[in-house]
Amino acid sequence: MRKDLTTAEQHKLDNLFEDIKHHSENFLGYPVSKDFNYDALHRFLKYPLNNIGDPFMPSTWKVDTREMEREVIEFMADLLNAPKNNWWGYVTNGGSEGNMYGLYLARELFPKGMVYFSQGTHYSVNKNLRILNMQRVVIKSQHNGEIDYYDLKETIARNRHMPPIIFANIGTTMTEAKDDIKKIKEIMEDLAIDEYYIHADSALSGMIAPFLKPKPNFDFADGADSISISGHKFLGSPIPSGVVIAKKNNIDRISKSIAYIGSNDTTIPGSRNGFSPLVWWYAIKTLGKEGLQKRVDDSLKKAEYTLSRFIESGIDAWRNTNSITVVLPAPEQDVIEKWQLATEKGTTHLILMPNTPYETIDRILDDVIPSIKKKMQENVELEMVL
Ligand SMILES: *Cc1c(COP(=O)(O)O)cnc(C)c1O
């Protein structure tokens, strides 16, 4: 027996809904798409979906969406130029889980490996490495946020006795910088190292980079061994999700058959979200490659517009080539709070996710630009006093 909510409880729930609606309409500071509608999937919430086990193995448990999950993985493997008949993957709970999966695979292949990643790497990676007990070295970043290849090469050369595991960023959190996996491979060739692993953290850019011309060097064809992407970022999802794709021959070394579920325990979680694969499947089917391309083009156009507004106002903003992130000096604290602007060391960014209305962009810029100019003016005056 369940009882009705009290009036106070009902109010609380309604207020929360209004708050979420308001906050979701007023941000450009986080890489989260909002242009989705998954109403067609609501009926599935009536069932205890669970994609337990390996998506590609039969399972005793049948209240699942693994058929759709397999289609999603197949689509993504193709999009990311995975080697024919040698790919595997699953729908994760987010980019961090996929990153952990890539690092876990790398560690199983090279237990004595050394992990290299740049300063601009997502904060979750250090935690993942602590959990996995892997040795690591942080490599310098260039000004734009891309890894410093010279520092990478020098550092690997000093540790040649340990197989390198490169954690590459395909879109850093702050500046959306992309490490060049072809260049990283060239470093390995120059150093005559043939045992190494490259994981591509493509949380945001994994759904963008395949549609850019020229295509950035980030996928399996360029030398990645595994790729992790978030679903709630560029694709758009009401709950955090992601996809990880890896080479199947590497997975085969770590999978164990489990009698209780009648499947292989190849994934990090036991029970797995069965709703997220539906979200991915529905998005992929309704958008198709053309729709995904259009969303990328739309974002790029709006990033260009946003950057031009800052430049016109004499503000020192910039963006990486073909990126949807505009990097700028931080405005005043109340403006940061008001528009939920992720800010670090005096720098903030705006991320032009697909189909953001120009009206929203202008509303935010009309507030952010004067605030930055005011701070610039105050700095000039301060310098004059000194
Ligand atoms: C967002 C992000 C992550 C983490 O992904 P989640 O989906 O939030 O777990 C990892 N790396 C980068 C570069 C990111 O932008």
PDBQT file of the ligand as one rigid body, heavy atoms in Angstrom, charges set to zero:
ROOT
HETATM    1  C1  LIG A 401      32.717  15.358 -18.892  1.00  0.00    +0.000 C 
HETATM    2  C2  LIG A 401      34.064  14.815 -19.091  1.00  0.00    +0.000 A 
HETATM    3  C3  LIG A 401      34.453  13.612 -18.490  1.00  0.00    +0.000 A 
HETATM    4  C4  LIG A 401      33.559  12.856 -17.556  1.00  0.00    +0.000 C 
HETATM    5  O1  LIG A 401      32.466  12.357 -18.212  1.00  0.00    +0.000 OA
HETATM    6  P1  LIG A 401      31.114  12.023 -17.405  1.00  0.00    +0.000 P 
HETATM    7  O2  LIG A 401      30.208  11.616 -18.507  1.00  0.00    +0.000 OA
HETATM    8  O3  LIG A 401      30.721  13.268 -16.693  1.00  0.00    +0.000 OA
HETATM    9  O4  LIG A 401      31.427  10.909 -16.471  1.00  0.00    +0.000 OA
HETATM   10  C5  LIG A 401      35.709  13.128 -18.763  1.00  0.00    +0.000 A 
HETATM   11  N1  LIG A 401      36.549  13.800 -19.567  1.00  0.00    +0.000 NA
HETATM   12  C6  LIG A 401      36.215  14.953 -20.148  1.00  0.00    +0.000 A 
HETATM   13  C7  LIG A 401      37.182  15.641 -21.034  1.00  0.00    +0.000 C 
HETATM   14  C8  LIG A 401      34.966  15.504 -19.930  1.00  0.00    +0.000 A 
HETATM   15  O5  LIG A 401      34.640  16.676 -20.515  1.00  0.00    +0.000 OA
ENDROOT
TORSDOF 0
